[in-house]
Amino acid sequence: MILKIPKSIFLSFKDFYKDEGIFLSAALAFFSILSLIPLSMFIVNILITFTKEETVIRFVYNKLVFLFPDIEIHMVKEIKKMLMLKGINEISLLLYGIFSIQLFAAIEFSLNKIFKAPKKRHFFLSFLLSTFIVLLIIFAVGISFALSYIIRLSGNLLIAEVGFITRFFLKYVITFLLIFTIIAFLYKFLPNKKIKTSSILLGSFITTVLIEIAKYLFAFYVTEIIKISTLYGSVSTFLALLMWLFYAWAVFLYGAELINNLERK
């Protein structure tokens, strides 16, 4: 499989455009705008209910910050205020979960198109699967939070040099593994087609690395090349967020094309 990577990387660019990856990425960016805050609030409130730890808010917020380029930090800070809202009732929490599920239905549609799934799932099965993915993400975030909590407590007892390693591990390694895990979940469970786990793991790793690289390239592009703040003024922050979500989903769908090519004989 390793020998197939160079050829697959080239073919995946071609297949991305052939499968209308540009339009699919735009659709996923739109659904992300609608679902990002409800999904984040749903995850936070579920974890607070089980852990009784309000530090979950800061943890989820820090992971959101890692997902976005530096130019998006101002807008992401507004999300933190929403995550800290108190007194959310069960009905509101249920609605947050339902709204967030719409995003995963759109991801399922896009992946089915790329992986050439023979048929679509029934609506009810698709809804159950999206709910299952949301629960898996909550579980992954919860495990990451518990691991970070344990490491942070241990790091307080260590010397400064080891403390630096601990901070690096908490900020970058755990976050990278969390994003990698979520991407692997999406590739594994959402397409209505059986895919080898080895291909998914390799494709998820490459996708996660490419998203991290894309963050810095995107920040340089919008600040130094097109100078978005000068061009669009007060709406530049929101537009940059939308553009970033589009590019991030394009990388995600390219990763799906890569997995698809790795699967071919």
Buried (B, 14 or more C-beta within 10 A) or exposed (E): EEEBBEEBBEBBEEBBEEBBBEEBBBBBBBBBBBBBBBBBBBBBBBBBEEBEBEEBBBBBBBBBBBBBBEBBEEEBEEBBEEBEEEEBEEEBBEBBBBBBBBBBBBBBBBBBBBBEBEEEBEEEEBBEBBBBBBEBBBBBBBBBBEBBBEBEEEBEEEEEEEBEEBEEBBBEEBBBBBBBBBBBBBBBBBBBBEBEEEBBBBBBBBBBBBBBEBBEEBBEBBBEEEEBBEEBEEEBBEBBBBBBBBBBBBBBBBBBBBBBBBBEE
